[in-house]
Amino acid sequence: MDDLRRFLWFFNLLIFGVLTGISASYANDQFIINHSESELDNRYQYTYDLLTLVIEATKADFGEASLTVSDMIMSRNRIFRALKDGQTINVIAEASKLEWDEQLIPIRIPIRKGIQGFRIFIIKQENAAALANITTLAQLTSLNTGSGSQWSTKVALQLAGFNVVESTEYDNLFNMLSKGRFVTFGRGVNEIFQEVALFKQHYPEIVVDEHIMLNIPLATYYYVSPNKPRLAQRIQIGLQRIIDNSQFDQLFYQHHCTYLLKSKLNQRLIFKIENPFISESEMTSIVGNDFLLNPKDDFSVLCSQYL
């Protein structure tokens, strides 16, 4: 059924492209993307920059376009409702979710190459020795861990045996960690170092664990309002175009190599758990197996091509 749904969606986009091709070069597409959850939260900058690159790569056949960041800070559930309408915002980069896949238009290209599923932990300095002595997943799951209530990784953690302590507010999770409500707070390699630098001024005892990585299959897709199929078509074509001409990798590694090198993933003890919402085979269905990052790679070699 998923394959049939995917085929029908691509077929509809193709028909849409044929019907609108004559006027495409005269259109002025308006992309409205979500604001980050907090003024201290800069996790979306890469997705804004990537969408700008997509717009530039498709100007010849789609025409001019504007990209606006909404001035409203909304929870994920509220963003989902807004996307279904497509007026307040019409596109977001977000982790894959079944409900989103069914009711919005997902562009099934994992724009972060799976890096946000490379989870390393923010901890308090006093717990560093305890993390260094962990050798099994059972030992790791015995420690309370923190998560946003609406994060897709929450369910994967719970199914793996973690006791997950939740909060609906992003900023509050750092306060809860500081107060000892949980021991580990897993963040993507693309997020953790910036976050610790920002929040350490308020919570000086927080540090990045240096020993463990939790690998969860996780894809960030662009999701588009069902009322904006033209924007979805433009993103799909633009992403494939910049992947083919290497602009995608250039932007990706410029944004992420600093963190890939700093995290020293291939020196960590890696535990892998399943994600009930997505598999690696789904993530690579369009772009191929080699598109995803391998945490065991030596990123000093790979990044030397782009820095």
Residue pairs with C-beta under 8 A, 6 or more apart in sequence:
6 108
6 285
9 105
12 229
13 229
13 232
13 233
13 236
16 229
16 230
16 233
17 24
17 233
20 27
20 230
24 61
24 62
24 63
25 60
25 61
25 62
25 63
26 63
27 62
27 63
27 64
27 230
28 63
28 64
28 65
28 66
29 55
29 62
29 63
29 64
29 65
29 66
29 230
29 231
29 234
30 65
30 66
30 68
30 90
31 51
31 55
31 65
31 66
31 67
31 68
31 90
31 91
31 231
32 68
32 69
32 70
32 88
32 89
32 90
32 91
33 44
33 47
33 48
33 51
33 67
33 68
33 69
33 70
33 89
33 91
33 92
33 93
34 44
34 69
34 70
34 74
34 79
34 89
34 92
35 69
35 70
35 71
35 72
35 73
35 74
36 42
36 43
36 44
36 73
37 73
37 75
37 170
38 73
38 170
38 171
40 171
40 198
40 199
41 170
42 194
43 190
43 191
43 194
44 93
45 255
46 112
46 190
46 251
46 252
46 255
46 256
47 93
47 111
47 220
47 222
48 67
48 69
49 251
49 255
50 93
50 111
50 248
50 251
51 67
51 91
51 93
51 222
51 235
52 67
53 238
53 242
53 247
53 248
53 251
54 234
54 235
54 238
54 239
54 242
55 65
55 67
55 234
55 238
57 238
57 241
57 242
57 247
58 65
58 234
58 237
58 238
58 241
59 65
61 237
62 230
62 234
62 237
65 234
70 88
70 89
72 88
72 89
74 82
75 150
75 168
76 94
76 150
76 151
77 150
79 89
79 92
79 94
80 99
80 100
80 103
80 104
82 88
82 89
83 89
83 90
83 91
83 92
83 104
83 223
83 224
83 225
84 103
84 104
84 225
84 226
85 225
85 227
86 225
86 226
86 227
86 228
89 225
90 224
90 225
90 227
90 228
90 231
91 222
91 223
91 224
91 225
91 228
91 231
91 235
92 222
92 223
93 111
93 220
93 221
93 222
93 223
94 100
94 220
94 221
94 223
95 116
95 151
95 152
95 153
95 218
95 219
95 220
95 221
95 277
96 106
96 152
96 218
96 219
96 220
96 221
96 277
96 278
96 282
97 152
97 277
98 277
100 106
100 223
103 226
104 223
104 224
104 225
104 226
105 223
105 224
105 225
105 226
105 228
105 229
105 232
106 221
106 222
106 223
106 224
107 221
107 222
107 223
107 224
107 232
107 235
107 236
107 239
108 219
108 221
108 282
108 283
108 285
108 286
109 221
109 222
109 236
109 239
109 240
109 243
109 286
109 287
110 219
110 220
110 221
110 283
110 284
110 287
110 291
110 292
111 220
111 221
111 222
111 239
112 188
112 190
112 219
112 220
112 252
113 252
113 291
113 292
113 293
114 217
114 218
114 219
114 280
114 283
114 292
114 293
115 188
115 189
115 190
115 256
115 260
115 293
116 188
116 189
116 190
116 191
116 218
116 220
117 188
117 215
117 216
117 217
117 218
117 219
117 275
118 188
118 189
118 213
118 215
118 263
118 265
118 293
118 295
119 153
119 186
119 187
119 188
119 213
119 214
119 215
119 216
120 186
120 187
120 189
120 192
120 208
120 209
120 212
120 213
120 214
120 263
120 268
121 131
121 145
121 184
121 185
121 186
121 187
121 208
121 209
121 212
121 214
122 174
122 177
122 184
122 185
122 186
122 187
122 192
122 195
122 196
122 206
122 207
122 208
122 209
123 131
123 177
123 183
123 184
123 185
123 206
123 207
123 208
123 209
124 177
124 178
124 180
124 183
124 205
124 206
124 207
125 205
125 206
125 207
126 205
127 183
128 207
128 209
128 210
130 143
130 183
131 184
131 209
131 211
131 212
132 210
132 211
134 140
134 211
134 212
134 269
135 269
137 160
137 161
137 271
137 273
138 161
140 162
140 184
140 212
140 214
140 271
141 160
141 161
141 162
141 163
143 182
143 183
143 184
144 162
144 163
144 164
144 165
144 181
144 182
144 183
144 184
145 157
145 162
145 163
145 164
145 165
145 182
145 183
145 184
145 185
145 186
146 164
146 165
146 166
146 167
146 173
146 176
146 177
146 181
146 182
146 184
146 185
146 186
147 153
147 154
147 157
147 164
147 165
147 166
147 173
147 186
148 154
148 166
148 167
148 168
148 170
148 173
149 166
149 167
149 168
150 168
152 218
152 275
152 277
153 186
153 216
153 218
153 275
154 164
154 166
155 276
155 277
156 216
156 273
156 274
156 275
156 276
156 277
157 164
157 186
157 273
158 164
159 273
159 274
159 276
160 273
160 274
165 176
165 181
165 182
167 173
167 176
173 185
174 185
174 195
174 199
174 202
174 203
174 206
175 203
176 182
177 185
177 203
177 206
178 203
178 205
178 206
184 209
186 214
187 195
188 218
189 256
189 259
189 260
189 263
189 265
190 255
190 256
190 259
192 208
192 259
192 263
193 208
193 258
193 259
193 262
193 263
194 259
196 206
196 207
196 208
199 206
200 206
210 264
210 268
211 268
211 269
212 268
212 269
212 270
212 271
213 263
213 265
213 268
213 269
213 270
213 271
213 295
214 270
214 271
214 272
214 273
215 270
215 271
215 272
215 273
215 295
216 272
216 273
216 274
216 275
217 274
217 275
217 278
217 279
217 280
217 283
218 275
218 278
219 278
219 282
219 283
222 235
222 239
224 231
224 232
224 235
225 231
239 248
240 286
242 248
242 251
243 249
243 287
243 291
249 306
250 306
253 302
253 303
253 305
253 306
253 307
254 306
254 307
257 299
257 302
257 303
257 306
257 307
260 293
260 299
260 303
261 299
261 300
261 303
265 295
265 296
265 299
266 295
266 296
266 297
266 298
266 299
268 295
270 295
270 296
280 292
283 292
284 291
284 292
